[in-house]
Amino acid sequence: MKVEEVLNHVDPPNGLKEQIVNAVIVAGFNFFSTLASLSVTQIITNPVTALIASATSAGLGFFGSLMVQRGIASYRAGKEETGRTV
């Protein structure tokens, strides 16, 4: 599996297990990057609120990644698929 083909949705990962692993990686990245950026910028000083915001970001990343990999949502919705521009 080549990275370029996966990113261009030519060769999506095979099997649910591989797709879930990829989605967990994206969710982990979203969780820790949101937590770190909220901590550094001190937008939210309450740790519980920051954890809830990070968990929300991780959930969106997880399910968004699965939607694209499973073909439920298109990575690129362009003219060739919908007949309209985005």
N, CA, C and O atoms as CSV, one atom per row, in Angstrom:
chain,resi,resn,atom,element,x,y,z
A,1,MET,N,N,0.842,-1.168,0.000
A,1,MET,CA,C,0.000,0.000,0.000
A,1,MET,C,C,0.891,1.235,0.000
A,1,MET,O,O,1.695,1.425,0.912
A,2,LYS,N,N,0.748,2.068,-1.016
A,2,LYS,CA,C,1.520,3.300,-1.120
A,2,LYS,C,C,0.738,4.450,-0.503
A,2,LYS,O,O,-0.479,4.548,-0.663
A,3,VAL,N,N,1.456,5.319,0.208
A,3,VAL,CA,C,0.817,6.441,0.886
A,3,VAL,C,C,0.101,7.351,-0.099
A,3,VAL,O,O,-1.003,7.816,0.184
A,4,GLU,N,N,0.711,7.615,-1.254
A,4,GLU,CA,C,0.101,8.495,-2.238
A,4,GLU,C,C,-1.236,7.945,-2.729
A,4,GLU,O,O,-2.182,8.702,-2.946
A,5,GLU,N,N,-1.309,6.628,-2.903
A,5,GLU,CA,C,-2.540,6.022,-3.394
A,5,GLU,C,C,-3.642,6.082,-2.344
A,5,GLU,O,O,-4.811,6.278,-2.677
A,6,VAL,N,N,-3.273,5.913,-1.075
A,6,VAL,CA,C,-4.270,5.991,-0.014
A,6,VAL,C,C,-4.776,7.419,0.133
A,6,VAL,O,O,-5.980,7.639,0.267
A,7,LEU,N,N,-3.860,8.401,0.109
A,7,LEU,CA,C,-4.269,9.796,0.248
A,7,LEU,C,C,-5.128,10.255,-0.912
A,7,LEU,O,O,-6.003,11.100,-0.728
A,8,ASN,N,N,-4.902,9.721,-2.105
A,8,ASN,CA,C,-5.704,10.073,-3.267
A,8,ASN,C,C,-6.915,9.159,-3.426
A,8,ASN,O,O,-7.634,9.243,-4.421
A,9,HIS,N,N,-7.138,8.287,-2.448
A,9,HIS,CA,C,-8.268,7.358,-2.405
A,9,HIS,C,C,-8.285,6.399,-3.599
A,9,HIS,O,O,-9.346,5.952,-4.035
A,10,VAL,N,N,-7.087,6.090,-4.120
A,10,VAL,CA,C,-6.984,5.119,-5.204
A,10,VAL,C,C,-6.999,3.714,-4.622
A,10,VAL,O,O,-7.670,2.824,-5.144
A,11,ASP,N,N,-6.252,3.520,-3.536
A,11,ASP,CA,C,-6.139,2.208,-2.916
A,11,ASP,C,C,-6.405,2.347,-1.415
A,11,ASP,O,O,-5.458,2.434,-0.633
A,12,PRO,N,N,-7.681,2.369,-0.996
A,12,PRO,CA,C,-7.955,2.503,0.426
A,12,PRO,C,C,-7.467,1.270,1.182
A,12,PRO,O,O,-7.347,0.196,0.592
A,13,PRO,N,N,-7.184,1.405,2.473
A,13,PRO,CA,C,-6.698,0.265,3.246
A,13,PRO,C,C,-7.687,-0.888,3.204
A,13,PRO,O,O,-8.901,-0.687,3.239
A,14,ASN,N,N,-7.147,-2.105,3.127
A,14,ASN,CA,C,-7.971,-3.300,3.062
A,14,ASN,C,C,-8.317,-3.768,4.466
A,14,ASN,O,O,-7.460,-3.804,5.348
A,15,GLY,N,N,-9.542,-4.114,4.659
A,15,GLY,CA,C,-9.969,-4.699,5.912
A,15,GLY,C,C,-10.309,-3.678,6.974
A,15,GLY,O,O,-9.717,-2.601,7.055
A,16,LEU,N,N,-11.272,-4.047,7.775
A,16,LEU,CA,C,-11.736,-3.166,8.830
A,16,LEU,C,C,-10.666,-2.950,9.893
A,16,LEU,O,O,-10.557,-1.857,10.447
A,17,LYS,N,N,-9.878,-3.978,10.181
A,17,LYS,CA,C,-8.846,-3.858,11.214
A,17,LYS,C,C,-7.832,-2.769,10.856
A,17,LYS,O,O,-7.500,-1.931,11.694
A,18,GLU,N,N,-7.347,-2.778,9.628
A,18,GLU,CA,C,-6.372,-1.781,9.193
A,18,GLU,C,C,-6.978,-0.385,9.181
A,18,GLU,O,O,-6.306,0.590,9.517
A,19,GLN,N,N,-8.240,-0.288,8.797
A,19,GLN,CA,C,-8.909,1.002,8.774
A,19,GLN,C,C,-9.118,1.548,10.182
A,19,GLN,O,O,-8.992,2.752,10.407
A,20,ILE,N,N,-9.435,0.673,11.127
A,20,ILE,CA,C,-9.604,1.112,12.516
A,20,ILE,C,C,-8.273,1.554,13.099
A,20,ILE,O,O,-8.221,2.544,13.829
A,21,VAL,N,N,-7.195,0.842,12.792
A,21,VAL,CA,C,-5.870,1.256,13.263
A,21,VAL,C,C,-5.526,2.639,12.730
A,21,VAL,O,O,-5.028,3.485,13.472
A,22,ASN,N,N,-5.787,2.871,11.458
A,22,ASN,CA,C,-5.532,4.191,10.867
A,22,ASN,C,C,-6.387,5.270,11.526
A,22,ASN,O,O,-5.909,6.375,11.784
A,23,ALA,N,N,-7.652,4.950,11.798
A,23,ALA,CA,C,-8.545,5.915,12.430
A,23,ALA,C,C,-8.121,6.221,13.861
A,23,ALA,O,O,-8.260,7.357,14.313
A,24,VAL,N,N,-7.606,5.229,14.580
A,24,VAL,CA,C,-7.112,5.450,15.946
A,24,VAL,C,C,-5.878,6.357,15.921
A,24,VAL,O,O,-5.711,7.200,16.802
A,25,ILE,N,N,-5.032,6.190,14.933
A,25,ILE,CA,C,-3.857,7.059,14.805
A,25,ILE,C,C,-4.297,8.505,14.576
A,25,ILE,O,O,-3.762,9.424,15.195
A,26,VAL,N,N,-5.262,8.705,13.695
A,26,VAL,CA,C,-5.771,10.057,13.436
A,26,VAL,C,C,-6.424,10.626,14.696
A,26,VAL,O,O,-6.216,11.793,15.029
A,27,ALA,N,N,-7.211,9.810,15.395
A,27,ALA,CA,C,-7.879,10.268,16.612
A,27,ALA,C,C,-6.865,10.640,17.691
A,27,ALA,O,O,-7.038,11.644,18.382
A,28,GLY,N,N,-5.818,9.845,17.841
A,28,GLY,CA,C,-4.774,10.154,18.819
A,28,GLY,C,C,-4.072,11.453,18.493
A,28,GLY,O,O,-3.793,12.260,19.381
A,29,PHE,N,N,-3.787,11.654,17.224
A,29,PHE,CA,C,-3.157,12.903,16.800
A,29,PHE,C,C,-4.069,14.088,17.105
A,29,PHE,O,O,-3.616,15.109,17.622
A,30,ASN,N,N,-5.359,13.950,16.782
A,30,ASN,CA,C,-6.308,15.029,17.053
A,30,ASN,C,C,-6.410,15.314,18.548
A,30,ASN,O,O,-6.438,16.473,18.961
A,31,PHE,N,N,-6.466,14.263,19.357
A,31,PHE,CA,C,-6.604,14.429,20.802
A,31,PHE,C,C,-5.420,15.197,21.384
A,31,PHE,O,O,-5.599,16.202,22.072
A,32,PHE,N,N,-4.217,14.718,21.104
A,32,PHE,CA,C,-3.045,15.330,21.719
A,32,PHE,C,C,-2.710,16.697,21.134
A,32,PHE,O,O,-2.213,17.567,21.849
A,33,SER,N,N,-2.975,16.901,19.844
A,33,SER,CA,C,-2.705,18.227,19.285
A,33,SER,C,C,-3.695,19.256,19.821
A,33,SER,O,O,-3.311,20.397,20.082
A,34,THR,N,N,-4.959,18.876,19.988
A,34,THR,CA,C,-5.939,19.789,20.574
A,34,THR,C,C,-5.600,20.089,22.024
A,34,THR,O,O,-5.662,21.240,22.456
A,35,LEU,N,N,-5.242,19.058,22.775
A,35,LEU,CA,C,-4.895,19.241,24.182
A,35,LEU,C,C,-3.668,20.133,24.325
A,35,LEU,O,O,-3.630,21.014,25.184
A,36,ALA,N,N,-2.678,19.905,23.493
A,36,ALA,CA,C,-1.455,20.708,23.565
A,36,ALA,C,C,-1.709,22.154,23.164
A,36,ALA,O,O,-1.213,23.075,23.814
A,37,SER,N,N,-2.470,22.359,22.111
A,37,SER,CA,C,-2.710,23.732,21.668
A,37,SER,C,C,-3.580,24.500,22.665
A,37,SER,O,O,-3.371,25.698,22.861
A,38,LEU,N,N,-4.544,23.842,23.293
A,38,LEU,CA,C,-5.340,24.513,24.322
A,38,LEU,C,C,-4.491,24.832,25.544
A,38,LEU,O,O,-4.690,25.858,26.194
A,39,SER,N,N,-3.554,23.960,25.853
A,39,SER,CA,C,-2.669,24.194,26.991
A,39,SER,C,C,-1.700,25.345,26.721
A,39,SER,O,O,-1.491,26.201,27.581
A,40,VAL,N,N,-1.119,25.361,25.543
A,40,VAL,CA,C,-0.132,26.388,25.205
A,40,VAL,C,C,-0.784,27.765,25.102
A,40,VAL,O,O,-0.251,28.748,25.618
A,41,THR,N,N,-1.929,27.836,24.439
A,41,THR,CA,C,-2.580,29.128,24.253
A,41,THR,C,C,-3.377,29.577,25.478
A,41,THR,O,O,-3.752,30.745,25.576
A,42,GLN,N,N,-3.635,28.670,26.399
A,42,GLN,CA,C,-4.399,28.914,27.625
A,42,GLN,C,C,-5.771,29.514,27.335
A,42,GLN,O,O,-6.257,30.371,28.074
A,43,ILE,N,N,-6.388,29.053,26.251
A,43,ILE,CA,C,-7.752,29.473,25.932
A,43,ILE,C,C,-8.712,28.891,26.966
A,43,ILE,O,O,-9.623,29.570,27.440
A,44,ILE,N,N,-8.494,27.634,27.305
A,44,ILE,CA,C,-9.302,26.958,28.319
A,44,ILE,C,C,-8.363,26.580,29.456
A,44,ILE,O,O,-7.421,25.813,29.257
A,45,THR,N,N,-8.612,27.111,30.634
A,45,THR,CA,C,-7.725,26.820,31.770
A,45,THR,C,C,-8.223,25.652,32.606
A,45,THR,O,O,-7.454,25.074,33.374
A,46,ASN,N,N,-9.491,25.296,32.471
A,46,ASN,CA,C,-10.037,24.162,33.211
A,46,ASN,C,C,-9.612,22.863,32.531
A,46,ASN,O,O,-9.934,22.660,31.360
A,47,PRO,N,N,-8.892,21.969,33.237
A,47,PRO,CA,C,-8.417,20.733,32.605
A,47,PRO,C,C,-9.529,19.804,32.126
A,47,PRO,O,O,-9.372,19.125,31.111
A,48,VAL,N,N,-10.640,19.768,32.839
A,48,VAL,CA,C,-11.742,18.885,32.434
A,48,VAL,C,C,-12.345,19.368,31.121
A,48,VAL,O,O,-12.650,18.559,30.245
A,49,THR,N,N,-12.518,20.666,30.980
A,49,THR,CA,C,-13.050,21.226,29.739
A,49,THR,C,C,-12.094,20.973,28.577
A,49,THR,O,O,-12.529,20.681,27.463
A,50,ALA,N,N,-10.799,21.085,28.838
A,50,ALA,CA,C,-9.805,20.816,27.792
A,50,ALA,C,C,-9.838,19.348,27.378
A,50,ALA,O,O,-9.704,19.041,26.193
A,51,LEU,N,N,-10.013,18.438,28.334
A,51,LEU,CA,C,-10.099,17.010,28.002
A,51,LEU,C,C,-11.368,16.703,27.202
A,51,LEU,O,O,-11.345,15.877,26.289
A,52,ILE,N,N,-12.460,17.361,27.541
A,52,ILE,CA,C,-13.705,17.157,26.785
A,52,ILE,C,C,-13.546,17.671,25.354
A,52,ILE,O,O,-13.986,17.020,24.406
A,53,ALA,N,N,-12.919,18.837,25.200
A,53,ALA,CA,C,-12.686,19.375,23.854
A,53,ALA,C,C,-11.767,18.461,23.054
A,53,ALA,O,O,-11.988,18.253,21.861
A,54,SER,N,N,-10.743,17.914,23.696
A,54,SER,CA,C,-9.819,17.004,23.015
A,54,SER,C,C,-10.499,15.701,22.637
A,54,SER,O,O,-10.260,15.161,21.557
A,55,ALA,N,N,-11.346,15.195,23.524
A,55,ALA,CA,C,-12.079,13.957,23.227
A,55,ALA,C,C,-13.054,14.164,22.070
A,55,ALA,O,O,-13.229,13.276,21.236
A,56,THR,N,N,-13.684,15.332,22.022
A,56,THR,CA,C,-14.575,15.647,20.914
A,56,THR,C,C,-13.805,15.685,19.598
A,56,THR,O,O,-14.259,15.149,18.588
A,57,SER,N,N,-12.650,16.317,19.618
A,57,SER,CA,C,-11.808,16.383,18.423
A,57,SER,C,C,-11.355,14.987,17.994
A,57,SER,O,O,-11.328,14.677,16.803
A,58,ALA,N,N,-11.004,14.155,18.961
A,58,ALA,CA,C,-10.572,12.783,18.648
A,58,ALA,C,C,-11.712,11.975,18.054
A,58,ALA,O,O,-11.505,11.210,17.112
A,59,GLY,N,N,-12.908,12.134,18.591
A,59,GLY,CA,C,-14.065,11.413,18.053
A,59,GLY,C,C,-14.385,11.817,16.632
A,59,GLY,O,O,-14.676,10.971,15.786
A,60,LEU,N,N,-14.329,13.115,16.371
A,60,LEU,CA,C,-14.570,13.590,15.004
A,60,LEU,C,C,-13.509,13.061,14.048
A,60,LEU,O,O,-13.823,12.665,12.926
A,61,GLY,N,N,-12.249,13.055,14.490
A,61,GLY,CA,C,-11.178,12.531,13.652
A,61,GLY,C,C,-11.326,11.046,13.388
A,61,GLY,O,O,-11.105,10.582,12.270
A,62,PHE,N,N,-11.704,10.293,14.428
A,62,PHE,CA,C,-11.869,8.842,14.298
A,62,PHE,C,C,-12.975,8.499,13.302
A,62,PHE,O,O,-12.756,7.756,12.346
A,63,PHE,N,N,-14.156,9.049,13.538
A,63,PHE,CA,C,-15.284,8.703,12.669
A,63,PHE,C,C,-15.161,9.332,11.286
A,63,PHE,O,O,-15.611,8.745,10.302
A,64,GLY,N,N,-14.562,10.512,11.197
A,64,GLY,CA,C,-14.323,11.111,9.890
A,64,GLY,C,C,-13.362,10.288,9.053
A,64,GLY,O,O,-13.566,10.111,7.852
A,65,SER,N,N,-12.308,9.782,9.694
A,65,SER,CA,C,-11.344,8.936,8.998
A,65,SER,C,C,-11.992,7.636,8.525
A,65,SER,O,O,-11.758,7.194,7.401
A,66,LEU,N,N,-12.800,7.034,9.378
A,66,LEU,CA,C,-13.491,5.799,8.972
A,66,LEU,C,C,-14.461,6.052,7.830
A,66,LEU,O,O,-14.583,5.223,6.929
A,67,MET,N,N,-15.154,7.189,7.855
A,67,MET,CA,C,-16.096,7.492,6.772
A,67,MET,C,C,-15.381,7.569,5.429
A,67,MET,O,O,-15.875,7.049,4.429
A,68,VAL,N,N,-14.233,8.207,5.406
A,68,VAL,CA,C,-13.492,8.335,4.151
A,68,VAL,C,C,-12.946,6.984,3.714
A,68,VAL,O,O,-13.053,6.616,2.544
A,69,GLN,N,N,-12.354,6.237,4.661
A,69,GLN,CA,C,-11.744,4.960,4.302
A,69,GLN,C,C,-12.768,3.911,3.886
A,69,GLN,O,O,-12.483,3.070,3.033
A,70,ARG,N,N,-13.964,3.956,4.484
A,70,ARG,CA,C,-14.997,2.981,4.146
A,70,ARG,C,C,-15.789,3.385,2.907
A,70,ARG,O,O,-16.606,2.611,2.408
A,71,GLY,N,N,-15.546,4.606,2.409
A,71,GLY,CA,C,-16.229,5.050,1.201
A,71,GLY,C,C,-17.585,5.665,1.465
A,71,GLY,O,O,-18.351,5.888,0.527
A,72,ILE,N,N,-17.904,5.948,2.730
A,72,ILE,CA,C,-19.189,6.570,3.051
A,72,ILE,C,C,-19.168,8.029,2.637
A,72,ILE,O,O,-20.151,8.546,2.107
A,73,ALA,N,N,-18.045,8.693,2.880
A,73,ALA,CA,C,-17.872,10.083,2.469
A,73,ALA,C,C,-16.659,10.154,1.559
A,73,ALA,O,O,-15.676,9.444,1.773
A,74,SER,N,N,-16.720,10.990,0.566
A,74,SER,CA,C,-15.633,11.112,-0.389
A,74,SER,C,C,-14.567,12.050,0.134
A,74,SER,O,O,-14.871,13.070,0.753
A,75,TYR,N,N,-13.319,11.702,-0.115
A,75,TYR,CA,C,-12.201,12.576,0.254
A,75,TYR,C,C,-12.242,13.843,-0.581
A,75,TYR,O,O,-11.949,14.933,-0.090
A,76,ARG,N,N,-12.607,13.691,-1.840
A,76,ARG,CA,C,-12.742,14.827,-2.765
A,76,ARG,C,C,-14.098,14.735,-3.434
A,76,ARG,O,O,-14.358,13.812,-4.206
A,77,ALA,N,N,-14.940,15.668,-3.145
A,77,ALA,CA,C,-16.223,15.717,-3.843
A,77,ALA,C,C,-16.079,16.771,-4.929
A,77,ALA,O,O,-16.194,17.969,-4.670
A,78,GLY,N,N,-15.830,16.319,-6.121
A,78,GLY,CA,C,-15.593,17.242,-7.222
A,78,GLY,C,C,-16.591,17.050,-8.334
A,78,GLY,O,O,-17.622,16.399,-8.163
A,79,LYS,N,N,-16.274,17.622,-9.476
A,79,LYS,CA,C,-17.168,17.556,-10.629
A,79,LYS,C,C,-17.414,16.126,-11.087
A,79,LYS,O,O,-18.535,15.770,-11.452
A,80,GLU,N,N,-16.359,15.299,-11.069
A,80,GLU,CA,C,-16.504,13.950,-11.604
A,80,GLU,C,C,-17.468,13.085,-10.806
A,80,GLU,O,O,-18.014,12.122,-11.345
A,81,GLU,N,N,-17.694,13.409,-9.519
A,81,GLU,CA,C,-18.579,12.594,-8.708
A,81,GLU,C,C,-19.968,13.188,-8.583
A,81,GLU,O,O,-20.957,12.459,-8.666
A,82,THR,N,N,-20.064,14.485,-8.388
A,82,THR,CA,C,-21.355,15.088,-8.093
A,82,THR,C,C,-21.882,15.951,-9.233
A,82,THR,O,O,-23.069,16.276,-9.265
A,83,GLY,N,N,-21.020,16.320,-10.161
A,83,GLY,CA,C,-21.448,17.177,-11.237
A,83,GLY,C,C,-21.451,18.652,-10.872
A,83,GLY,O,O,-21.892,19.487,-11.661
A,84,ARG,N,N,-20.958,18.978,-9.677
A,84,ARG,CA,C,-20.891,20.369,-9.249
A,84,ARG,C,C,-19.561,20.632,-8.565
A,84,ARG,O,O,-18.885,19.707,-8.112
A,85,THR,N,N,-19.205,21.870,-8.497
A,85,THR,CA,C,-17.936,22.224,-7.854
A,85,THR,C,C,-18.171,22.420,-6.360
A,85,THR,O,O,-19.277,22.719,-5.909
A,86,VAL,N,N,-17.095,22.241,-5.619
A,86,VAL,CA,C,-17.174,22.391,-4.170
A,86,VAL,C,C,-16.694,23.755,-3.776
A,86,VAL,O,O,-16.680,24.086,-2.590
